[in-house]
Amino acid sequence: MIIDCHGHYTTAPKALETWRNQQIAGIADPAMMPKVSDLKISDDELRESIETNQLKLMKERGSDITIFSPRASFMAHHIGDFQISSTWAAICNELCFRVAQLFPDHFVPAAMLPQSHGVDPATCIPELVKCVEQFANVGINLNPDPSGGHWTSPPLSDKAWYPIYEKMVEYDIPAMIHVSTSCNACFHTTGAHYLNADTTAFMQCLTSDLFKDFPTLKFLIPHGGGAVPYHWGRFRGLAQELKKPLLQDHLLNNIFFDTCVYHQPGIDLLTKVIPVENILFASEMIGAVRGIDPETGHYFDDTKRYIQGSDILNDAQRFKIYEGNARRVFPRLDSQLKAKGQ
C-alpha cells in the first residue's frame, strides 16, 4: 500500500473560493458577509472535483490513500479575526470529511485549525476535538506563523502552544507543520515561505527541550524538511554547541519528513542523510508544482518515481517510506486500516 501523507483539497469547486472572497469582503463591509448556508456544494460536484483530478492521478501514478487536508494557501490565518478563521476552518474541514466519506478507500481527512494572528492557540481546541471525534481526522496542520510571513508568533517551543500539544498527545495524532499564504512581499509563498517555515520549525525544536515535556509528540515537517537535510552537518554542529543531545536522540523520535522533493538528486540526498524510519511518502499532489520537468518528461510532483528510481533504497526501506512509517506516525490511520482488514 502506498500512503501519501500530504494532500490538500486544491481542486475544490469554485463556489468555495467565491464564498471565501465574499467573507473577506464582509470584513470591511458587514453587509457583504455571507452566511454559511449560502455555500452550496453538492456531492456530485465534490465527486467530479476529485475523480477528474486527485483520484485520477493517484490511479495513474500508483498511490492508494491520501491524507487529505484543506488547501494550505487558503488557510490564510492572517485574514480577519478568530471568528472569520473559525467559520472558514469549519467549512473547509467539513468538505474534506465529505470527500473522505465519498471515497473512503482513498482519502482520510486531516484538519486545518482556526488559528488567528495574535489569538491564543488554545481557541483552536474545539475544532480540533470535533474533527477527531466526529470526522475521524487522523492528524492536523499546524501553522507556526499565523501572521502570514511576518513571524510575530512565539516559537513552537513556547508554552502558548502547549494546550494544542496536550490534545495531540491525548488523541495520539501528529501535526504537519505547514504555513499558509505569505502576505510579505519578501517571501514567495511556495518557493520561500513554505521552505523557510520548514527550516525554522526544525530549528525552534532543536534549540528547545520541547520533547522532554512531550516525549510522544509528533511533528511532520513537509517539503523534505526545507533546508534541513542539505545542512544536516550545520544542525548537528549547532546542537553540539548548544550542549544538546545528538540529533537522533534529541529530535528524531518526534520529527519526521515527507518526500515532497521534486527531483531525483533531492530525494537521494534526503534518503542518504535522514534515517529511512523518519521519511514518509508524500507528493502534495495536486499542489505546489504542477508542471512537467523538461529534463525527465514526467511531472515534478510524481514523487513515486524518485522513490522507485533510487539506487540507495532497498525494498524493505521503500515499504517503510510508502506505508510502514505512515502507519506508525498516524496511529489513527493504522487503526482505521486494520478495521478494514488492511
N, C-alpha and C positions, 0 to 999 in steps of 0.2 A: 504494500500500500504506500502511495506517495501522498504525504500530507503537506500542504502548502500553508505555512503558519502566518502568512502576511498577504491578505487580500482585502481590498477596500471596495465599497459599492460606488465605483466611479461612473457607472453607467445607469444610474437611477433615472427614471422617467423625468422629462423636462419639467413636469409640474412641481417637482421638489425644489428645483432651483428658482422657479418663478415664485413659489411661496416664500422661500428664503429672502429673495430680493424685496418682496413686499414687507416682510418682517423687518428688514433693515431700514426700509423707507419709513416704517412706522415708528422707529426710534425718534426720528426728528418730527414726524407728524403723526400723532397717535390716531388720527382719523384713518390713516392708511394701514394700521396694524391688522393683519388677517387673524381670523380665528383658526384654531387647529382643525376644526371641522370643515374649513374651506378647502383643505388639501384632500383631494380625492384621487387615489391611485388604485386601480383595480388589480386583482390577482393576475388577470391576463396581461396587463401592462408589465407587472413585475416579471412574469414568466418570459415575455418577449425580451425584456432588457437583459435577462440572464442567459437565456438559451442562445441568443444571437451574439453573445459577447463572451463572458467569462466561461460559461459551461462549454461553449463551442471550442474555445481554445484549450480548456482543460482536457477535453477528449482528444483533440489533435496532438497535444503535447505530452499526454500520458500522466496527468496527475489525477488524483481521486477525490480528495477532500480539501476544501479551503476554509481556513478560519477567517471569517468574514466580518469586517467592521465598517462603520461609516467612513465615507471619503475623508481622508486626513486633512486635505486642504480646505474642506468645507467646515471643519470644526470651528475655526476662526474664533477662538475664545476671547480675543481682544475686542470683539464687537459687542456693544451693548452691555447690559448688566447681567446679574445671575439669573434673573427671570427669563431673559432672552435666551441665554445659554441652556437653561433648564428645559424650556419648551422645545428648543431646537434639538437638543440631545435626545429627548424622549421620542420625537418624531423619527429621527434617523435610526435610533436603536430598534424601534418597532419595525421599521422597514427591513432591517437586516434579519430580525426574528422571523418576519413573514417569508422572506426568501428562504431561510432555513427550513421553515415549515413546508414550503412548496417543493424544495429539493433536499429532503432530509438525508439522502445518501451522499450529497456532495458539498453541502455548506453547513457550517457550525458558527453561531454568532459570537462575536466579542464586542464589548460595549465601549462607546465613547462616553466620557464623563462630562457633566455640565460645568466644567471649570469656567471661571470668570476672573479676569485680571483684577488683582487686588483683593479677592474674596477668599475667605478661609476654605482650604481644600475639603474640610470636613462637610461642607454643604453638598458635596457630591455623593455622599454615602447613600441617601435614599434611592437614587437612580442606580447605583452600583448594586444594592440589595435587590431591587426589583429585577434588574437584568439577570442576575444569577438565579434568583429563586423562582421567578415567573417565566423568564425567557430562556433559561438553561444556557446562559452565556458561559464560556469556558475561560475567558480572560478579559482584560480591559486594556484600553490605550490610555496612557498617562502622559500628559503634556507638561514637560518641565518648564515651559516658557509661555504661559497664557497671554503674555503681552504681545506676542507676535513678532519677536525678533529684537526686543529691547532688553530682555533678560533682567527684569526687575523683581522676579520672584526669588524666594530663598532657595538655596541648593536642595537637591533631593535628600540630602542627609539631615536637613533641618527638621525639627520636631513638628513643624506645622503640617508636614505630610504624614505623620505617624497614624492619625486616625484611618487614613486610606490603607496604609500598610497593615494595620491591625485587622481590617476586614479582609484584605488579600490573604493573610495568613489563616484567618478563620475559615475562609472558603477554599483555601489551597488553590488560588488562581494566580497566574503570573500577570505582570503588566508589560506590554510593549511600550517602550519609551519613545513617544512619537510626537513631535511638534506639528503645528499646523501652518497655515499660510503666513508668510513673512510680510509685515507691513513696514519693514525697514528697507529702504532702497539699497542699502549696502549688501543685503543678503538675498540672493535669488532663492526662492522657496525650495525647489528640489535640488538645485545644484550646490547650494551653500548652506542654507538654514537647516535642512534635514541633517546633512553630514556634520555640520558644526554641533548640532544638538547631540548626535550620537557620541561624538568625541567628548563633549562637555559632560554629558551624563556619566560616562565612564570615569572621567577624572574626578567628578564630585564624589563618586563612590570610593575611588582609590584613596582620596585624601581624608576620608572619614572612617568611622568604625560602625557604620550603619548595620552591617550584617552581624555584628556582635549583639545588637539589640533585636534583630530579626533574622535568626540563623536559617529560617526556611523561606524567607522572602525570595522571590524570583523575578528578575528583570530580563526582558528580551530586548537587546539593542539591535535595531534593524539596519538595513543597508550595509551589511557586512561589518558593522561596528564603526563606520566612518573612517577616521584615520587610525583607529586603534591597532589593527593587525600590522599595518605598514610601519608603525612606530612602536612596536612592542618592546623593543630594547629601551627606548626612552621611558616608557611607562614602568618597566622593571627597575630601571635606574632611579627614577623618581621615588618609587615605593621604597627602595633601599635607603635613599637619602632621608626619607620621612620616617625611617625605622618601622615600616610596616612589614608584615609577613610577606613571603613570596606570593606573587600574584595568584598562583594556582591554589594557594590556601586562603588568601585574603579575599578574592573575588570570584574565582571560577566555580565555586559551589553554588553561586547565586546569579551569575550573569551569563547570558547566552547570546549568540549572534546568529543572524539569518544569512541566507545566500543571495540577497538582492544586490549582487555584484555582477555587472553586466558585460564581463569579458572573461575569457579563459585564464589569462595571467592573474587576474584579481582573485578568482576562485582558488587557483593554485596557491597563491600567497596565503589566503585565508586558511586553507586546509594544512599548509605547512606550519603556520605559526600558532594557530589556535587549536587546542585539542579537539578531536572529532566529536567527543562527548558534549561539547559546548556549541555545536553548529546545528541549526535546524534549516531544513529546506524551505525556501520561500521564493516567490517571483515578483510580488507586488503587482501582479497582473490583474486587471489592466490598469496601469498606473503611470509611474514617473517617466519612463522612457518607452515609447510605443513603436519606434521605427525599426527598420531593418538595418543591420550592420552591413555596410558595403564590403567589409573585409571577409565576412563569412556567408552572406546571403540569407542569414537567419535573423529572427527578431532578437534584439538585445535582451529582452526580458524572458526569453525562453531558457531559463536558468537550468533546467534539467539537462540540457545539452552539455553544460560545463561540468556537471557532476559526473555524467556518463563519460565525458571526454577526458577526465582526469587520469593522469598517469601515476598519481600519488595514492589514490584511494583504492582499497580492495572492496570486495562485495560486502563484507561484514561492516565495513565503515560506511559504505553507501546506505546500507539498511539503517544504521543509526541516524544518518542525516535525513533520510527520506521519512522514516516512521518512528524508530525506537526513541529518539530523543524527544520528539514532539509528544509522545505518549507520557514520557516522564515529566516534562516541563508543564504539560497541560493535563493533569490527572483527571480532571472532569471530562475531558475529551476521551481519555482512555476508558473511563467508566462507561461513557455513552457507547463507545465502540464495542466494548465487551458485552454490554447489554444486548447488542445486535448480533453477537456471536462472531465479532471480528477481532 
